[in-house]
Amino acid sequence: MTGLKEIEDKARGLGCKVLKDVPMSLYTSFKIGGPCDLMVSPNSAEALSQLLRMCREMETPVILMGNGTNLLVSDKGIRGVVFRICDGFSELCLKDENTVICGAGVPLSKLCHFASKHSLSGLEFAYGIPGFAGGAVYMNAGAYGGEMKDVVIKTRHIDMDGNIGEFTNDELSLSYRHSVYQENGYAIISLEIGLQKGNREEIKAKMDELMNCRITKQPLDLPSCGSVFKRPVGCYAAALIEECGLKGYTIGGAQVSVKHCGFIVNIGGATCSDVLKLIEHIKAVVKEKTNVELECEVKYIGN
Ligand SMILES: Cc1cc2nc3c(=O)[nH]c(=O)nc-3n(C[C@H](O)[C@H](O)[C@H](O)COP(=O)(O)OP(=O)(O)OC[C@H]3O[C@@H](n4cnc5c(N)ncnc54)[C@H](O)[C@@H]3O)c2cc1C
């Protein structure tokens, strides 16, 4: 792999956290994934800009990640550089009384608490989604009738040449689990979020209510990536999978959750290969029995 040593030296010189040959299973909520050549946690937008430009010049493959809660990483790991957009992008403040500026590395739960502390309503839906703010925009994460599309005013990003730019809500082309970043591959570094003044106690009560729904319905005690499949038009993936008799179906350490059939859980030692085989099996059975083609929501990373 070209350029790895140079990029490692440059990242260290810029004061970024650098790890070599680190197992991705330590950084994904699925607890799955082989080693990545180099993991860099950039400490600033300037450092990320310089490093992305260098990767482009050296033709070194780049993978961006946030909290790793929607990733399925190959057992062979990742060749190239993984940029983990986390602590270096942790800005969280009010721009004005209804607008929050939030770094891409801020956990959604922290963002939701910040909004509720300032009596700002609109983000309650996101409480309990375990990703970071950047990953939430990339995925247009949503739940319980809300989605990032409803609250994002604009984003800042760095393109692969290292240039900083912005997109407004319209330019983000946000739709169900989709944003323009899935096509252009830019690194999201921050977002501006528009909320409404509300009642602090009511906001907190709504967040608690939605968190309780998650605790009751989702297998939060086992490693997973949340819902594996997108919601097909007019029905729910979990209901289809259950109707097809696949509840509890297991391949290796990967199992269709008995609590929520839309989740695949790692019941111990699951490999990426186990999960991929289980996904293919579920898709084939659901297609055969219901004629619905399930599409993955989880992002697979493999070389
Ligand atoms: C228990 C559980 C429950 C969940 N519930 C929900 C739910 O209710 N609704 C929902 O929508 N999702 C849910 N998810 C899935 C996941 O939390 C969301 O998709 C979340 O938005 C992913 O954020 P992340 O920071 O973990 O991103 P990652 O998993 O790290 O990355 C996901 C994708 O985003 C890209 N990406 C991440 N950060 C950046 C960045 N800064 N710049 C550019 N690209 C980036 C990555 O390249 C990757 O393609 C759940 C997951 C789990 C484990």
The ligand as an SDF file (V2000), in Angstrom:
LIG
                    3D

 53 58  0  0  0  0  0  0  0  0999 V2000
  -28.6690   -0.4590   18.7330 C   0  0  0  0  0  0  0  0  0  0  0  0
  -28.7200    0.4160   17.4960 C   0  0  0  0  0  0  0  0  0  0  0  0
  -29.8540    1.1590   17.2300 C   0  0  0  0  0  0  0  0  0  0  0  0
  -29.9160    1.9800   16.0960 C   0  0  0  0  0  0  0  0  0  0  0  0
  -31.0520    2.7180   15.8650 N   0  0  0  0  0  0  0  0  0  0  0  0
  -31.1230    3.5040   14.7720 C   0  0  0  0  0  0  0  0  0  0  0  0
  -32.3010    4.2720   14.4900 C   0  0  0  0  0  0  0  0  0  0  0  0
  -33.2650    4.2750   15.2430 O   0  0  0  0  0  0  0  0  0  0  0  0
  -32.3130    5.0230   13.3690 N   0  0  0  0  0  0  0  0  0  0  0  0
  -31.2590    5.0710   12.4990 C   0  0  0  0  0  0  0  0  0  0  0  0
  -31.3300    5.7990   11.4950 O   0  0  0  0  0  0  0  0  0  0  0  0
  -30.1350    4.3530   12.7360 N   0  0  0  0  0  0  0  0  0  0  0  0
  -30.0400    3.5790   13.8390 C   0  0  0  0  0  0  0  0  0  0  0  0
  -28.8970    2.8540   14.0680 N   0  0  0  0  0  0  0  0  0  0  0  0
  -27.7900    2.8770   13.0860 C   0  0  0  0  0  0  0  0  0  0  0  0
  -26.7110    3.9600   13.3450 C   0  0  0  0  0  0  0  0  0  0  0  0
  -26.6350    4.3120   14.7150 O   0  0  0  0  0  0  0  0  0  0  0  0
  -26.9680    5.2040   12.5000 C   0  0  0  0  0  0  0  0  0  0  0  0
  -26.9190    4.8990   11.1070 O   0  0  0  0  0  0  0  0  0  0  0  0
  -25.9360    6.3090   12.7810 C   0  0  0  0  0  0  0  0  0  0  0  0
  -26.3340    7.4810   12.1280 O   0  0  0  0  0  0  0  0  0  0  0  0
  -24.5040    5.9330   12.3350 C   0  0  0  0  0  0  0  0  0  0  0  0
  -23.6120    6.9030   12.8760 O   0  0  0  0  0  0  0  0  0  0  0  0
  -22.0880    6.5180   13.1800 P   0  0  0  0  0  0  0  0  0  0  0  0
  -21.4200    7.7440   13.6900 O   0  0  0  0  0  0  0  0  0  0  0  0
  -22.0120    5.3330   14.0530 O   0  0  0  0  0  0  0  0  0  0  0  0
  -21.5810    6.1830   11.7190 O   0  0  0  0  0  0  0  0  0  0  0  0
  -20.6310    4.9720   11.2470 P   0  0  0  0  0  0  0  0  0  0  0  0
  -21.3080    3.6770   11.5200 O   0  0  0  0  0  0  0  0  0  0  0  0
  -19.2700    5.1550   11.7870 O   0  0  0  0  0  0  0  0  0  0  0  0
  -20.6280    5.2200    9.6760 O   0  0  0  0  0  0  0  0  0  0  0  0
  -21.8180    5.0350    8.9140 C   0  0  0  0  0  0  0  0  0  0  0  0
  -21.5730    5.6310    7.5170 C   0  0  0  0  0  0  0  0  0  0  0  0
  -21.4020    7.0400    7.6490 O   0  0  0  0  0  0  0  0  0  0  0  0
  -20.1500    7.4580    7.1140 C   0  0  0  0  0  0  0  0  0  0  0  0
  -19.6510    8.5170    8.0120 N   0  0  0  0  0  0  0  0  0  0  0  0
  -19.6260    8.5020    9.3650 C   0  0  0  0  0  0  0  0  0  0  0  0
  -19.1510    9.6650    9.8460 N   0  0  0  0  0  0  0  0  0  0  0  0
  -18.8590   10.4330    8.7610 C   0  0  0  0  0  0  0  0  0  0  0  0
  -18.3330   11.7600    8.6000 C   0  0  0  0  0  0  0  0  0  0  0  0
  -18.0330   12.5460    9.6480 N   0  0  0  0  0  0  0  0  0  0  0  0
  -18.1550   12.2230    7.3220 N   0  0  0  0  0  0  0  0  0  0  0  0
  -18.5030   11.4570    6.2480 C   0  0  0  0  0  0  0  0  0  0  0  0
  -18.9870   10.2060    6.3450 N   0  0  0  0  0  0  0  0  0  0  0  0
  -19.1770    9.6950    7.5930 C   0  0  0  0  0  0  0  0  0  0  0  0
  -19.2650    6.2100    7.1150 C   0  0  0  0  0  0  0  0  0  0  0  0
  -18.3250    6.2730    6.0710 O   0  0  0  0  0  0  0  0  0  0  0  0
  -20.2940    5.1020    6.8730 C   0  0  0  0  0  0  0  0  0  0  0  0
  -20.5350    4.9130    5.4970 O   0  0  0  0  0  0  0  0  0  0  0  0
  -28.8030    2.0330   15.2070 C   0  0  0  0  0  0  0  0  0  0  0  0
  -27.6570    1.2750   15.4870 C   0  0  0  0  0  0  0  0  0  0  0  0
  -27.6070    0.4810   16.6210 C   0  0  0  0  0  0  0  0  0  0  0  0
  -26.3480   -0.3010   16.9190 C   0  0  0  0  0  0  0  0  0  0  0  0
  1  2  1  0
  2  3  1  0
  2 52  2  0
  3  4  2  0
  4  5  1  0
  4 50  1  0
  5  6  2  0
  6  7  1  0
  6 13  1  0
  7  8  2  0
  7  9  1  0
  9 10  1  0
 10 11  2  0
 10 12  1  0
 12 13  2  0
 13 14  1  0
 14 15  1  0
 14 50  1  0
 15 16  1  0
 16 17  1  0
 16 18  1  0
 18 19  1  0
 18 20  1  0
 20 21  1  0
 20 22  1  0
 22 23  1  0
 23 24  1  0
 24 25  2  0
 24 26  1  0
 24 27  1  0
 27 28  1  0
 28 29  2  0
 28 30  1  0
 28 31  1  0
 31 32  1  0
 32 33  1  0
 33 34  1  0
 33 48  1  0
 34 35  1  0
 35 36  1  0
 35 46  1  0
 36 37  1  0
 36 45  1  0
 37 38  2  0
 38 39  1  0
 39 40  1  0
 39 45  2  0
 40 41  1  0
 40 42  2  0
 42 43  1  0
 43 44  2  0
 44 45  1  0
 46 47  1  0
 46 48  1  0
 48 49  1  0
 50 51  2  0
 51 52  1  0
 52 53  1  0
M  END
$$$$
